[in-house]
Amino acid sequence: MQRPGVVHCWTYEPFRQVVVATGRKRLIMASMTNDVCIVFPAISAVEDGFEVQVVVDASGSPTKDADNAAIMRMRDRGVTITSAYQMIAELVTDWASTEGSAIQHIMFEETLMHLVRA
């Protein structure tokens, strides 16, 4: 859904209505930046009764201080802060499953292999 320049997507009623219409109360969120794009909608969703996890390493901020400020602000307002690999592990639950094995392979090929070779 394309928004018409609205920074705080939770205040853009068509977006919020689509999320609410799913009937789900647990949200996993990420965005372009932590310090502008996700901090406000994540906090607002918590205030509206959603359980929100923000995958902070799927986003970023222009500076480390800006990132830290956003993370602290979200955490202080009830947002669960997580990382991509934590979220993947939570969703997979079993690396020995067919899905878990496939995801583990992708994680190694796309990320971990490059870190080992560095």
C-alpha positions as CSV (number, residue, x, y, z in Angstrom):
1,M,0.0,0.0,0.0
2,Q,1.5,3.3,-1.0
3,R,1.0,6.1,1.5
4,P,0.9,9.8,0.4
5,G,4.0,11.0,2.3
6,V,2.6,10.2,5.7
7,V,5.6,9.6,8.1
8,H,3.6,7.9,10.9
9,C,1.8,5.1,9.0
10,W,-0.4,4.2,11.9
11,T,-2.1,7.6,11.6
12,Y,-2.9,6.8,7.9
13,E,-6.3,5.3,8.3
14,P,-6.3,3.0,5.2
15,F,-3.0,1.4,6.4
16,R,-4.2,1.0,10.0
17,Q,-7.5,-0.5,8.8
18,V,-5.7,-3.1,6.7
19,V,-3.7,-4.2,9.7
20,V,-6.7,-4.3,12.0
21,A,-8.7,-6.2,9.4
22,T,-6.3,-9.1,9.6
23,G,-7.6,-9.9,13.0
24,R,-4.1,-10.6,14.3
25,K,-2.9,-9.0,17.5
26,R,0.8,-9.9,17.2
27,L,2.8,-7.7,14.7
28,I,6.3,-8.1,13.5
29,M,7.5,-4.7,12.2
30,A,10.5,-3.3,10.4
31,S,11.0,-0.3,8.2
32,M,13.5,1.9,6.4
33,T,14.7,3.6,9.6
34,N,14.2,2.9,13.3
35,D,14.4,6.5,14.4
36,V,11.7,7.9,12.1
37,C,9.7,5.2,10.2
38,I,9.1,2.6,12.8
39,V,9.3,4.2,16.3
40,F,5.9,6.0,16.0
41,P,3.8,3.2,14.5
42,A,5.2,0.6,16.7
43,I,4.4,2.6,19.9
44,S,1.0,3.5,18.6
45,A,0.2,-0.2,17.8
46,V,1.1,-1.1,21.3
47,E,-1.1,1.6,22.6
48,D,-3.9,0.1,20.5
49,G,-3.5,-3.3,22.2
50,F,-1.2,-5.0,19.7
51,E,1.8,-7.1,20.8
52,V,4.6,-5.6,18.6
53,Q,8.1,-7.0,17.9
54,V,10.4,-4.7,15.9
55,V,13.3,-6.3,14.0
56,V,15.8,-3.6,14.6
57,D,18.6,-4.9,12.5
58,A,16.2,-5.1,9.5
59,S,16.2,-1.3,9.6
60,G,18.7,1.3,10.6
61,S,19.2,5.0,11.5
62,P,21.6,7.6,10.2
63,T,23.6,7.4,13.4
64,K,24.2,4.9,16.2
65,D,22.8,7.5,18.7
66,A,19.6,7.9,16.7
67,D,19.2,4.1,16.5
68,N,19.8,3.7,20.2
69,A,17.4,6.5,21.1
70,A,14.6,4.9,19.0
71,I,15.3,1.4,20.4
72,M,15.2,2.7,24.0
73,R,12.0,4.7,23.3
74,M,10.2,1.8,21.8
75,R,11.3,-0.6,24.5
76,D,10.2,1.8,27.2
77,R,6.8,1.9,25.7
78,G,6.3,-1.8,25.5
79,V,7.6,-2.8,22.1
80,T,9.6,-6.0,22.1
81,I,13.0,-5.4,20.4
82,T,14.4,-8.3,18.4
83,S,16.9,-9.1,15.7
84,A,16.4,-10.9,12.4
85,Y,18.0,-14.1,13.5
86,Q,16.1,-14.1,16.8
87,M,12.9,-13.7,14.9
88,I,13.7,-16.4,12.4
89,A,14.6,-18.8,15.3
90,E,11.4,-18.0,17.1
91,L,9.3,-18.6,14.0
92,V,11.1,-21.8,12.9
93,T,11.3,-23.4,16.4
94,D,13.0,-26.5,15.0
95,W,16.2,-26.4,12.9
96,A,15.8,-30.2,12.1
97,S,12.4,-29.7,10.4
98,T,12.3,-29.4,6.6
99,E,11.6,-25.6,6.9
100,G,14.2,-25.1,9.6
101,S,16.9,-26.9,7.5
102,A,16.0,-24.9,4.4
103,I,16.1,-21.6,6.4
104,Q,19.4,-22.6,8.1
105,H,20.9,-23.2,4.6
106,I,19.7,-19.8,3.4
107,M,21.1,-18.0,6.5
108,F,24.5,-19.6,6.1
109,E,24.7,-19.0,2.3
110,E,23.4,-15.4,2.5
111,T,25.1,-14.1,5.7
112,L,27.2,-16.4,7.9
113,M,29.4,-17.7,5.1
114,H,30.4,-14.1,4.3
115,L,31.3,-13.4,7.9
116,V,33.4,-16.6,8.2
117,R,35.4,-15.7,5.0
118,A,36.0,-12.1,6.1
